Amino acid sequence: MKFLILFLMSFHFIAYANVKIIKVGYFEILPYAFKDSKGNIDGIAVNGIIKKLNLGSKYKIQFYEFPLARGFHELSNGNIDLLLLTTSRVFLNKSDYAHSVPICKIHEYIFVNKNSEIKEYTSSNIFKNKTIGVRVGVNLPDYFEQKKNNLILSESSGGKAIHTLLQKLLQNRIDILYLSNPKAGILEAKRMKVLNKIRYIQLGDHTYEVYVGFAKKLDPFVKNKVNEIITKNIDELKIMCVVNDS
């Protein structure tokens, strides 16, 4: 019996040793990736992509939560295999990353206080001498023309960064809030019951694409599976880029 137990333990150890761990990093952002009330990973990107992969018994998926900037750092260093989610503006210019099939294209928006003098986007001149609130790790697009318009950045980090930035906006500590995923800002404003106190303004025809971030040395089998899932479910996943109907 002792030899049987040792054999089974050895078999289990060898089998587990052959399992490839796929590390999926995410930064909590509704409705894309977040923990539900029971602490389970949920969200459109999680359920619509990762949980549909069916990689087989040789692979095991593990989730890791990071602040936004830390997520990019872990991905570029190869400490995680996938990152939910990233965008063409930040992502495709980084030689350390590979990239998935684009999920969808999203319009750019800014948030302002309801009594703000800014009513619509006409040109980058509307940003002149303004304080812009952003999450740490999010870079402003070139059309903000930061130096020309003398912009001041006010950054917030952590899992409640959007909440903090909305509070800054309501308290007039920032003039404009820019988020790489405006839908998350709308949902957080609804949760805070302050959506009626702010306005979100589309920035002309400016758009960017949304991706799953790949580590440069990601297993080609996993890479192909992610791309297949996105391509197959593209119509379902496009909801990630719908802002007005949140």
C-alpha positions as semicolon CSV with decimal commas, in nm:
position;residue;x (nm);y (nm);z (nm)
1;M;0,000;0,000;0,000
2;K;0,285;0,236;0,086
3;F;0,444;0,180;-0,256
4;L;0,107;0,240;-0,427
5;I;0,065;0,572;-0,246
6;L;0,419;0,676;-0,337
7;F;0,357;0,578;-0,699
8;L;0,034;0,779;-0,715
9;M;0,201;1,079;-0,554
10;S;0,490;1,059;-0,801
11;F;0,248;1,026;-1,094
12;H;0,050;1,327;-0,973
13;F;0,370;1,531;-0,931
14;I;0,495;1,443;-1,280
15;A;0,155;1,517;-1,435
16;Y;0,134;1,855;-1,261
17;A;0,493;1,938;-1,355
18;N;0,397;1,903;-1,721
19;V;0,109;2,149;-1,689
20;K;0,178;2,491;-1,842
21;I;0,052;2,781;-1,633
22;I;-0,096;3,064;-1,840
23;K;-0,081;3,380;-1,631
24;V;-0,353;3,629;-1,715
25;G;-0,302;3,976;-1,572
26;Y;-0,583;4,226;-1,539
27;F;-0,652;4,561;-1,380
28;E;-0,999;4,586;-1,232
29;I;-1,217;4,786;-1,465
30;L;-1,590;4,740;-1,511
31;P;-1,738;4,585;-1,717
32;Y;-1,430;4,422;-1,872
33;A;-1,252;4,245;-1,585
34;F;-1,332;4,257;-1,213
35;K;-1,403;4,048;-0,904
36;D;-1,766;3,980;-0,822
37;S;-1,915;3,988;-0,469
38;K;-1,782;3,636;-0,406
39;G;-1,430;3,723;-0,517
40;N;-1,454;3,538;-0,849
41;I;-1,309;3,687;-1,169
42;D;-1,588;3,820;-1,392
43;G;-1,638;4,056;-1,683
44;I;-1,693;4,070;-2,060
45;A;-1,326;4,009;-2,148
46;V;-1,296;3,725;-1,895
47;N;-1,615;3,544;-1,991
48;G;-1,609;3,629;-2,361
49;I;-1,246;3,536;-2,425
50;I;-1,045;3,369;-2,148
51;K;-1,312;3,129;-2,022
52;K;-1,388;3,015;-2,377
53;L;-1,032;2,912;-2,460
54;N;-1,061;2,541;-2,365
55;L;-0,685;2,490;-2,379
56;G;-0,701;2,134;-2,252
57;S;-0,553;1,952;-1,955
58;K;-0,195;2,053;-2,037
59;Y;-0,271;2,415;-1,955
60;K;-0,399;2,589;-1,643
61;I;-0,511;2,952;-1,631
62;Q;-0,429;3,170;-1,331
63;F;-0,542;3,531;-1,284
64;Y;-0,331;3,809;-1,134
65;E;-0,459;4,156;-1,050
66;F;-0,231;4,457;-1,098
67;P;-0,264;4,833;-1,112
68;L;-0,273;4,949;-1,475
69;A;0,092;5,060;-1,510
70;R;0,217;4,752;-1,325
71;G;0,023;4,527;-1,563
72;F;0,213;4,665;-1,863
73;H;0,541;4,625;-1,675
74;E;0,469;4,261;-1,590
75;L;0,368;4,189;-1,949
76;S;0,678;4,349;-2,102
77;N;0,901;4,153;-1,861
78;G;0,728;3,826;-1,949
79;N;0,602;3,772;-1,593
80;I;0,248;3,730;-1,727
81;D;0,133;3,587;-2,059
82;L;-0,182;3,791;-2,128
83;L;-0,315;4,127;-2,014
84;L;-0,679;4,238;-2,008
85;L;-0,704;4,485;-2,179
86;T;-0,486;4,727;-2,373
87;T;-0,522;4,969;-2,661
88;S;-0,353;5,046;-2,991
89;R;-0,228;5,385;-2,871
90;V;-0,029;5,246;-2,581
91;F;0,020;4,892;-2,696
92;L;0,127;4,869;-3,058
93;N;0,415;5,112;-3,014
94;K;0,579;4,884;-2,760
95;S;0,831;4,646;-2,916
96;D;0,823;4,432;-2,601
97;Y;0,469;4,316;-2,679
98;A;0,307;4,102;-2,942
99;H;-0,059;4,174;-3,016
100;S;-0,388;3,995;-3,060
101;V;-0,657;4,041;-3,319
102;P;-0,828;4,375;-3,242
103;I;-1,150;4,321;-3,049
104;C;-1,319;4,643;-3,154
105;K;-1,269;5,013;-3,214
106;I;-1,377;5,269;-2,956
107;H;-1,435;5,644;-2,978
108;E;-1,235;5,876;-2,755
109;Y;-1,423;6,074;-2,487
110;I;-1,352;6,323;-2,213
111;F;-1,555;6,384;-1,898
112;V;-1,627;6,732;-1,766
113;N;-1,825;6,880;-1,481
114;K;-2,180;6,962;-1,589
115;N;-2,119;7,335;-1,535
116;S;-1,792;7,330;-1,735
117;E;-1,738;7,590;-2,006
118;I;-1,644;7,302;-2,238
119;K;-1,957;7,199;-2,426
120;E;-1,813;7,017;-2,725
121;Y;-1,486;6,920;-2,889
122;T;-1,382;7,166;-3,159
123;S;-1,001;7,145;-3,149
124;S;-0,718;7,084;-2,907
125;N;-0,750;7,448;-2,801
126;I;-1,027;7,347;-2,559
127;F;-0,757;7,181;-2,344
128;K;-0,542;7,495;-2,313
129;N;-0,424;7,563;-1,955
130;K;-0,645;7,284;-1,820
131;T;-0,575;7,022;-1,555
132;I;-0,639;6,674;-1,695
133;G;-0,711;6,378;-1,468
134;V;-0,580;6,038;-1,581
135;R;-0,509;5,695;-1,437
136;V;-0,143;5,620;-1,377
137;G;-0,023;5,428;-1,683
138;V;-0,255;5,601;-1,931
139;N;-0,084;5,835;-2,177
140;L;-0,270;6,124;-2,336
141;P;-0,311;6,098;-2,715
142;D;-0,098;6,330;-2,929
143;Y;-0,393;6,547;-3,024
144;F;-0,406;6,689;-2,671
145;E;-0,083;6,874;-2,767
146;Q;0,036;6,887;-2,407
147;K;0,328;7,131;-2,443
148;K;0,145;7,366;-2,676
149;N;-0,160;7,380;-2,451
150;N;0,029;7,398;-2,118
151;L;-0,154;7,104;-1,970
152;I;-0,118;6,988;-1,611
153;L;-0,167;6,618;-1,538
154;S;-0,330;6,491;-1,219
155;E;-0,278;6,115;-1,185
156;S;-0,456;5,861;-0,966
157;S;-0,363;5,497;-0,919
158;G;-0,499;5,181;-0,763
159;G;-0,824;4,989;-0,794
160;K;-1,036;5,295;-0,710
161;A;-0,857;5,534;-0,946
162;I;-1,167;5,610;-1,154
163;H;-1,371;5,677;-0,840
164;T;-1,100;5,915;-0,715
165;L;-1,077;6,094;-1,050
166;L;-1,453;6,143;-1,067
167;Q;-1,446;6,293;-0,718
168;K;-1,170;6,531;-0,830
169;L;-1,384;6,632;-1,127
170;L;-1,690;6,697;-0,911
171;Q;-1,481;6,900;-0,666
172;N;-1,330;7,104;-0,953
173;R;-0,980;6,984;-0,866
174;I;-0,941;6,882;-1,231
175;D;-1,102;7,041;-1,536
176;I;-1,119;6,730;-1,756
177;L;-1,110;6,357;-1,695
178;Y;-0,965;6,134;-1,966
179;L;-1,007;5,755;-1,950
180;S;-0,880;5,498;-2,199
181;N;-1,206;5,308;-2,141
182;P;-1,483;5,571;-2,111
183;K;-1,750;5,307;-2,051
184;A;-1,586;5,228;-1,718
185;G;-1,617;5,595;-1,621
186;I;-1,985;5,602;-1,705
187;L;-2,053;5,285;-1,506
188;E;-1,860;5,416;-1,205
189;A;-2,047;5,750;-1,223
190;K;-2,375;5,555;-1,225
191;R;-2,261;5,352;-0,926
192;M;-2,171;5,675;-0,744
193;K;-2,508;5,825;-0,851
194;V;-2,337;6,129;-1,002
195;L;-2,388;6,070;-1,374
196;N;-2,632;6,363;-1,382
197;K;-2,355;6,591;-1,250
198;I;-2,109;6,529;-1,532
199;R;-2,104;6,524;-1,911
200;Y;-1,903;6,305;-2,147
201;I;-1,801;6,452;-2,480
202;Q;-1,689;6,259;-2,786
203;L;-1,357;6,380;-2,924
204;G;-1,446;6,413;-3,290
205;D;-1,358;6,109;-3,501
206;H;-1,064;6,002;-3,283
207;T;-1,074;5,628;-3,215
208;Y;-0,846;5,349;-3,100
209;E;-0,852;4,969;-3,104
210;V;-0,889;4,742;-2,803
211;Y;-0,672;4,431;-2,766
212;V;-0,575;4,149;-2,536
213;G;-0,210;4,210;-2,455
214;F;0,030;3,927;-2,544
215;A;0,373;3,872;-2,393
216;K;0,634;3,861;-2,667
217;K;0,718;3,495;-2,595
218;L;0,360;3,375;-2,552
219;D;0,304;3,010;-2,644
220;P;0,191;3,016;-3,013
221;F;-0,085;2,765;-2,937
222;V;-0,236;2,999;-2,678
223;K;-0,186;3,299;-2,905
224;N;-0,375;3,129;-3,188
225;K;-0,656;3,019;-2,956
226;V;-0,709;3,373;-2,826
227;N;-0,721;3,509;-3,180
228;E;-0,965;3,237;-3,286
229;I;-1,198;3,315;-2,995
230;I;-1,192;3,689;-3,068
231;T;-1,256;3,635;-3,439
232;K;-1,536;3,386;-3,375
233;N;-1,712;3,603;-3,114
234;I;-1,634;3,945;-3,259
235;D;-1,999;4,058;-3,277
236;E;-2,058;3,964;-2,912
237;L;-1,735;4,129;-2,798
238;K;-1,805;4,459;-2,975
239;I;-2,023;4,553;-2,678
240;M;-1,695;4,645;-2,507
241;C;-1,668;4,946;-2,734
242;V;-2,025;5,070;-2,698
243;V;-2,018;5,378;-2,477
244;N;-2,354;5,553;-2,502
245;D;-2,565;5,246;-2,430
246;S;-2,385;5,144;-2,110
